[in-house]
């Protein structure tokens, strides 16, 4: 994300767009955020723009890590950073106000970032696991969806194959050299 009046522009391809960030001030959401650090760092390393997560300061003039999406976006809004790495849903309350969101725009986006998940331990017996899943899926029903949106800031729960769902995160961790 950048300020609406930023000279940075979305160019013909990702490499050109990202190369504009050389020497700019970057605000990451936090060191543990998937969409606010791991995935973007994996993208930068995977494209050869930076050599690794410990070399970000050789590309950016300043690198800061916030305590979440709000702090990264506030750094851009206050002129303390030129660009912030966040998830697109952070352009909504409670992270920032609609007036603040109107001052920002997306410079570059990465598709296929895994959404938040709910995990049930493998030790939970299968019948109980199925009951939990069925109860959670009821949050998709119109009568319950408002509660779900307010609680989790999501619109729908889906059953997924966890290996396939988390593959982009695993790939980003490997590319960014953040895996032990």
N, C-alpha and C positions, 0 to 999 in steps of 0.2 A: 504494500500500500504506500502511496505517496500523497502529498497534498495535491489538490486539484490544480493548483497553479505551478506545480513542479515543472522544471524544464525536461525532466526525464519522460520519455515517451515509449510506448509499446512499438517496437520496430518490426521489421520483416520476419525475423525469426528469434527464438529464445536466446541464442548466443549473442546476437546484436543487442537485444534488450538488456540482458544481464551484464554485458561488458560495459554498459554505461555506468554501472554502479561502482566501477573502480574509483577509489579515492573518495567515495561518499560515506556518510555516517549511517550505519546500520543498527537498527534496534530489533533484536530477537525477542520473542515473547518470554522465553526462559530456556535454560539449557536442557530441560527435560520435555519440552513441548514437541509433539510430533509435527504438527503443521507450522509451529512457530520457531522451529530450529532444525530438527532432525531431517525432515523431508527437504526443506530448502538447502540445507548444508549438503545433503546427499546429491542434490541436483547440481550445485556449484562444483563439487568435487567431481562428480560423474562427467561433467562437461569440460573438465580440465581448467576451469576458471580459477579455482584455488586448489592447493595441493593436499589439504586436509583440514580438519576442524581446528587444529592448533595453528593454522596459517591464515585464518580469516583476516587478521590484522595486516597481512601483507597485501591484501586486496582492498579492503575498506580502510578509510582513514581513521575510523573509530567504530568499535563494536561494543554494544551494550546489551545486557541481558536483563529483562524485566522480571516481574513477578506474575506475568500473565499477559493476555491480549491487551487489556486496557492500558497497561503501562507502556507497551510498545507503541500503541496508537497515539497515546498522549505525548510521547516523545516526538512523534512526527508533527502532531498538531501544535506543539509548543516551539517547534523549530529546533529541537535538540537532536533530531535525527532526520535524515533525508528520506529514509525508507524503513518500513517495518514489515517483518514476516509474521503473519497471523492467518488464522482461518477466516474465510469470507463471512462466516456468521458473526464474527466479532464486530461487524459494522452495524450491529443492532444492540438495543438495550439488552442486558444491563452493562455491556462493555463500554459503549459510548452512546451519546444521545443522537437523535436524528439530525440535529443541527450540526453536530461534530461530524457525523457520517457524510453530510452534504459537502464537507470541506475536503474529503478524501476521494481517491479513485484507485482502482486496481491497475497496477503497472504490469504485473505478470502473475499468472496463476498456473498451478500444477494440478492436473486432474488425477483422479484415482487415489487420493489420500484417504486412508481408512478413517472412518468415523469412529466416534466413541463406542465402546462396547460394554456389554454386561457379561461377566464371566461366571460360570458355575463350576465349582471344583469337581474334578473327575471322581472324587470320593463320594459325592452325593449320589445315592442310588438312582438308577434310571427312572423308576416311577415318580420319585420326588422331583427329579430334574424336569420331567415332562410337565408335572403340575406347576412348577415355578415358571417354566417357559410359557405355558398356556395362560397363566395369570398375567405375566408381563405383556403378552400379545394383546390382552384386552385393553391395554393402554392405547392401542391404535383405534379403538372404537370412538366415534364422535363424542359420546357422553364422557369419555375419560381423556380424550386427547388434549384438552385444554390443561388438565392437571399435568399431563406428561410434558407438554411444551414448557410449562412454568417450572417444572422440576428439573428437566434435563435439557431444555432448549433444543429439542429435536422434534421432528415431525412424525417420524414413524420408526417402529422397531421392525427389524427383519431378521429372520434366521439366516445365518451365513455359514459357509465352510470357513472355519477360523484360519486354516492355513492359506487359503486363497485370499481371504479378506486382509490378512496381515502381511501378505507377500510384499506389497510396496514399501511397508515400513521396514521389513527385514532387508530389502534391497537397499533402501536409503541408509540404514545403519551400516551395512557392509561398505557401500560406496563412500560414505563419509568417514569410514574407519572409526566408527564409534562402538562397534561390537568388540567385546573382550576377546 
